[in-house]
Amino acid sequence: FSLAVEARDGGGLVAHCKVEVEVLDVNDNAPEVTLTSVSSPVPEDAPVGTVVALLKVRDRDSGENGQVWCELSGESPVSLVSSSGGSYKVVTSVPLDREQAGEHRVTVLARDRGVPSLWSRASLSLEVS
């Protein structure tokens, strides 16, 4: 914010100055994970690299406080591929086998680079046909 300040004394003298106020961002917003698309069930003959979900991550903070990285929690047959602008694709990383596992539960963790770091998560359930 910029403010123009004028001071006058009783004798008619005037002085001017400019006051600048800089507001610093604090890390008070956790990242938000939004699942925008989920393809379920996924056929067990889907090739490796098949997109099974799309998600978007954003953090309303600025600077390092708003920089977010994502990862998948636990063992799963999918991986996370970063796209542009906070978008990610969840893709198959190994061949699927319905007889071994008919359903996979995946947790996406999003963490910002603020101090202290804030985080959030979203769960995804994929059925295998």
C-alpha positions in Angstrom: 0.0 0.0 0.0 1.2 3.5 -0.8 0.0 6.5 1.2 0.6 10.2 0.5 1.0 12.1 3.8 0.8 15.9 4.1 1.7 17.7 7.3 0.9 21.4 7.9 1.9 23.6 10.8 0.1 26.7 12.0 2.6 29.0 10.3 1.8 27.7 6.8 4.7 25.4 6.3 3.9 22.1 4.5 5.8 18.9 4.2 5.0 15.8 2.1 6.1 12.2 2.3 5.1 8.9 0.9 4.5 6.0 3.2 4.7 2.4 1.8 3.4 -0.5 3.7 4.3 -4.0 2.6 2.1 -6.8 3.8 4.0 -10.1 4.2 2.3 -13.4 3.6 2.2 -15.9 6.4 1.7 -19.6 5.7 -2.0 -19.8 6.9 -3.5 -21.8 4.0 -3.1 -25.5 3.5 -2.9 -26.8 -0.1 -6.2 -27.8 -1.6 -6.5 -31.0 -3.6 -9.4 -31.3 -6.0 -10.1 -34.5 -7.9 -11.4 -33.3 -11.3 -11.8 -36.6 -13.0 -11.7 -40.3 -12.0 -11.9 -43.2 -14.4 -13.2 -46.2 -12.4 -13.4 -49.1 -13.0 -10.1 -49.5 -14.9 -9.8 -52.6 -17.1 -7.1 -54.9 -16.0 -5.7 -55.0 -19.6 -5.2 -51.2 -19.5 -1.6 -50.4 -20.7 0.9 -49.0 -18.3 0.7 -45.2 -18.5 -3.1 -45.1 -18.7 -4.6 -42.0 -17.1 -7.0 -43.0 -14.3 -7.5 -39.7 -12.6 -6.9 -36.0 -12.9 -6.4 -33.6 -10.0 -5.6 -30.0 -9.3 -3.6 -28.6 -6.4 -3.6 -25.0 -5.3 -2.4 -23.0 -2.3 -3.8 -19.5 -1.8 -0.5 -18.4 -0.1 2.2 -16.6 -2.1 5.9 -17.2 -2.5 7.4 -20.4 -0.9 4.3 -20.6 1.3 2.2 -21.3 -1.9 4.6 -23.6 -3.6 3.2 -27.2 -3.4 4.6 -30.6 -4.1 2.5 -33.8 -4.2 3.2 -37.5 -3.7 1.2 -40.7 -3.4 1.1 -42.4 0.0 1.8 -46.1 0.4 2.2 -48.8 -2.2 0.0 -48.6 -5.3 0.0 -49.5 -9.0 -0.2 -45.9 -10.0 2.1 -42.9 -10.0 1.7 -39.2 -10.1 2.7 -37.2 -13.2 2.9 -33.4 -12.9 1.3 -31.3 -15.7 1.2 -27.5 -15.8 -0.3 -25.1 -13.4 -0.8 -27.4 -10.4 -2.4 -30.1 -12.4 -1.5 -33.8 -12.1 -2.3 -37.0 -13.8 -2.6 -40.3 -11.9 -1.4 -43.0 -14.3 -1.0 -46.8 -14.1 2.7 -47.6 -13.4 2.4 -51.5 -13.6 0.0 -53.9 -15.2 -3.2 -54.3 -13.2 -4.5 -57.8 -12.2 -8.0 -57.9 -10.9 -7.5 -61.4 -9.4 -4.7 -60.0 -7.2 -6.5 -56.8 -6.2 -10.0 -55.7 -7.4 -9.7 -52.3 -5.8 -6.8 -49.9 -5.0 -7.1 -47.1 -2.4 -4.7 -44.3 -3.1 -4.0 -41.2 -1.0 -2.6 -38.0 -2.6 -0.6 -35.9 -0.2 0.0 -32.2 -1.0 2.5 -30.2 1.1 3.6 -26.6 0.8 7.1 -25.2 1.2 6.2 -22.8 4.0 7.6 -22.9 7.5 5.9 -24.7 9.2 4.8 -26.7 6.2 1.0 -27.2 5.8 -0.5 -30.2 4.1 -3.7 -31.8 3.0 -4.7 -35.1 1.4 -7.3 -36.6 -0.9 -8.3 -40.2 -1.2 -9.0 -42.0 -4.4 -10.5 -45.5 -4.9 -9.9 -47.3 -8.1 -11.8 -50.5 -9.0 -10.2 -52.9 -11.5 -12.5 -54.7 -13.9 
